Amino acid sequence: MNKAEMDRVERKPEQIDYDKAKTRRYLLWTFGIAWVMQAGVALLYRGGLSIVGQMMAQMLMALMMFVPMLGVLLSGNRLAGMGWKPAYQGKDKTALSSAA
C-alpha cells in the first residue's frame, strides 16, 4: 500500500456529540408538524376535492419535504456540519457517474 491508501485506511470518523434534549425537541417538532400537515391533507381529501382542493393537498404534501429542516431550526440545532460525504475510491466513482 502506498501512503495515500494508508491514510485512507487509518482515517477515523469524526466524533459527533448529540444533545439529548435537542434531539428530543427535534423529533417532537418534526413529527408534530408532519402529523398536523397529514391531518390537513386527509381532511382536504375527505370532503370531495375540487381541482383547487387537489392542488392545495398536493402542495401541502410537497411542503412536507421541508419539515425536517424546519424541525432542526425550531429545536435550536445547527445546520452547519450536517451532510453526507461518501468517500469513493477508484472504479466506484466511475460506476456511479455512469449510472446517472
Backbone torsions as a table, in degrees:
resi	resn	phi	psi	omega
1	MET	NA	141.1	176.2
2	ASN	-87.5	178.4	-174.4
3	LYS	-63.3	-39.4	-179.0
4	ALA	-63.3	-40.1	178.9
5	GLU	-67.7	-38.3	178.5
6	MET	-64.4	-41.5	178.6
7	ASP	-62.2	-40.3	-178.8
8	ARG	-67.3	-38.2	-179.4
9	VAL	-69.7	-39.1	-175.3
10	GLU	-83.8	-8.0	-178.5
11	ARG	-67.1	132.8	-179.5
12	LYS	-105.6	147.6	178.7
13	PRO	-66.2	153.2	179.2
14	GLU	-65.8	144.3	176.9
15	GLN	-83.8	125.2	-179.5
16	ILE	-113.7	126.9	177.9
17	ASP	-96.5	128.6	179.2
18	TYR	-105.0	135.6	175.1
19	ASP	-95.7	117.9	-174.7
20	LYS	-61.3	-40.7	-178.7
21	ALA	-66.4	-43.8	179.6
22	LYS	-66.9	-37.0	177.7
23	THR	-65.1	-41.6	178.4
24	ARG	-64.1	-43.7	177.9
25	ARG	-62.7	-40.8	178.4
26	TYR	-59.4	-48.0	-179.0
27	LEU	-63.9	-42.1	178.8
28	LEU	-62.9	-47.9	179.1
29	TRP	-61.6	-47.8	-174.6
30	THR	-64.9	-50.9	-178.9
31	PHE	-69.9	-34.4	178.2
32	GLY	-64.4	-48.3	179.5
33	ILE	-64.7	-43.5	179.8
34	ALA	-63.0	-39.1	-179.8
35	TRP	-65.2	-43.8	179.5
36	VAL	-63.3	-42.7	179.4
37	MET	-64.6	-41.2	178.9
38	GLN	-67.0	-35.9	176.1
39	ALA	-64.8	-38.5	176.5
40	GLY	-63.0	-42.8	177.9
41	VAL	-64.4	-41.7	179.4
42	ALA	-62.2	-40.8	178.0
43	LEU	-66.2	-37.7	177.4
44	LEU	-63.7	-41.7	-178.6
45	TYR	-76.1	-24.1	-176.3
46	ARG	-65.8	-45.1	-179.5
47	GLY	-95.3	98.5	-175.3
48	GLY	-6.3	120.2	-172.9
49	LEU	-89.0	138.7	168.4
50	SER	-86.1	-179.2	177.9
51	ILE	-60.6	-41.8	-179.8
52	VAL	-65.2	-41.8	178.1
53	GLY	-63.5	-39.2	177.4
54	GLN	-64.2	-42.1	179.3
55	MET	-65.1	-40.1	178.7
56	MET	-63.6	-43.9	179.8
57	ALA	-63.8	-41.4	179.5
58	GLN	-67.6	-37.7	177.3
59	MET	-66.2	-39.6	178.0
60	LEU	-63.4	-41.6	177.7
61	MET	-65.7	-37.7	177.8
62	ALA	-66.2	-38.2	179.3
63	LEU	-67.5	-21.4	178.9
64	MET	-63.3	-18.3	177.7
65	MET	-63.5	-24.1	-176.8
66	PHE	-96.4	1.3	-179.8
67	VAL	-61.1	-43.0	178.5
68	PRO	-59.9	-38.7	177.9
69	MET	-65.6	-40.9	177.9
70	LEU	-63.5	-38.0	177.0
71	GLY	-62.6	-38.9	177.6
72	VAL	-63.4	-46.0	-178.1
73	LEU	-66.6	-41.6	-179.1
74	LEU	-71.7	-26.9	-179.0
75	SER	-84.4	-7.6	177.4
76	GLY	89.2	12.1	176.8
77	ASN	-82.6	165.4	179.0
78	ARG	-99.7	147.4	174.9
79	LEU	-89.8	-17.8	-178.9
80	ALA	-66.5	137.5	177.6
81	GLY	86.1	-4.2	177.4
82	MET	-84.1	151.8	176.4
83	GLY	143.2	174.0	-178.7
84	TRP	-122.9	120.9	-178.9
85	LYS	-122.0	87.6	-179.8
86	PRO	-69.8	148.0	177.7
87	ALA	-104.7	104.7	178.8
88	TYR	-91.4	148.2	178.9
89	GLN	-138.7	136.1	173.3
90	GLY	57.9	-121.8	-172.1
91	LYS	-71.8	-21.2	-179.6
92	ASP	-58.3	-42.2	-178.4
93	LYS	-63.9	-41.3	179.3
94	THR	-67.5	-41.8	-180.0
95	ALA	-65.7	-38.1	179.8
96	LEU	-67.3	-42.7	-178.8
97	SER	-70.7	-27.6	179.5
98	SER	-81.5	-15.1	-179.7
99	ALA	-78.1	-19.8	-176.9
100	ALA	-78.9	NA	NA
